Structures are given as C-alpha cells and as structure tokens.
Amino acid sequence: MRPFPSPLEHLTAFVIVFAAGVISTASFIGYMERVRRNAVRDYYKRANAERSLSAVQMEQRSIEK
C-alpha cells in the first residue's frame, strides 16, 4: 500500500458515501409519506366508525321511547 492514497480513492469514497446518503434520505422520505398516508386513512376510518356507531345508538334510543 502506498503511504498516500490517491485523490481518485478519496473521490470514490466520497461518491459511495454520498450515494448512500441519497438512498437513505429517499427511503426515509418515502417511509414518512407512507406513515402519514396510513395515519390519515386510519383517522378517517375511525371518524366514520364513530359516526356510524353514534347513529346506531341514536336509533336505538328513538326505538326505546
């Protein structure tokens, strides 16, 4: 091994680390988007379920009267 690495070796190492950073950032952004979409979808599912549940309870109360 030479005592001083060549500039091309430094450039290669930089490119590898930079590419890994880009890939990990893109993966993280994609993951966060998926989590956000799932959270919004679950919120609306829960809201609709609560609305339909309250409608059923109101119908049962009106039948009992």
C-alpha positions in Angstrom: 0.0 0.0 0.0 1.2 3.4 -0.9 1.8 5.9 2.0 -0.5 8.5 0.5 -3.9 7.5 -1.1 -4.6 8.9 -4.5 -7.2 11.6 -5.0 -9.2 9.1 -7.0 -9.6 6.9 -4.0 -10.9 9.9 -1.9 -13.3 10.8 -4.7 -14.5 7.2 -4.9 -15.1 7.1 -1.1 -17.0 10.4 -1.3 -19.2 9.1 -4.1 -20.0 5.9 -2.2 -20.9 7.8 1.0 -22.9 10.5 -0.9 -24.9 7.8 -2.8 -25.6 6.0 0.4 -26.9 9.3 1.9 -29.1 10.0 -1.1 -30.6 6.5 -1.0 -31.2 6.6 2.8 -32.8 10.1 2.6 -35.1 9.0 -0.2 -36.0 5.9 1.7 -36.8 7.9 4.8 -38.9 10.4 2.9 -40.9 7.5 1.3 -41.4 5.9 4.7 -42.6 9.1 6.3 -45.1 9.6 3.4 -46.4 6.1 3.9 -46.8 6.6 7.6 -48.6 9.9 7.0 -51.0 8.4 4.5 -51.8 5.5 6.9 -52.4 7.9 9.7 -54.8 10.0 7.7 -56.6 6.9 6.4 -56.9 5.4 9.9 -58.2 8.8 11.3 -60.9 8.9 8.7 -61.8 5.2 9.2 -62.1 5.8 13.0 -64.1 9.0 12.5 -66.5 7.2 10.1 -66.8 4.3 12.5 -67.6 6.6 15.4 -70.2 8.5 13.3 -71.9 5.3 12.3 -71.8 4.0 15.9 -73.4 7.1 17.3 -76.1 6.9 14.6 -76.9 3.3 15.7 -77.1 4.4 19.3 -79.4 7.3 18.4 -81.7 4.9 16.5 -81.8 2.5 19.5 -82.7 5.4 21.8 -85.5 6.5 19.5 -86.9 2.9 19.3 -86.9 2.6 23.1 -89.0 5.8 23.6 
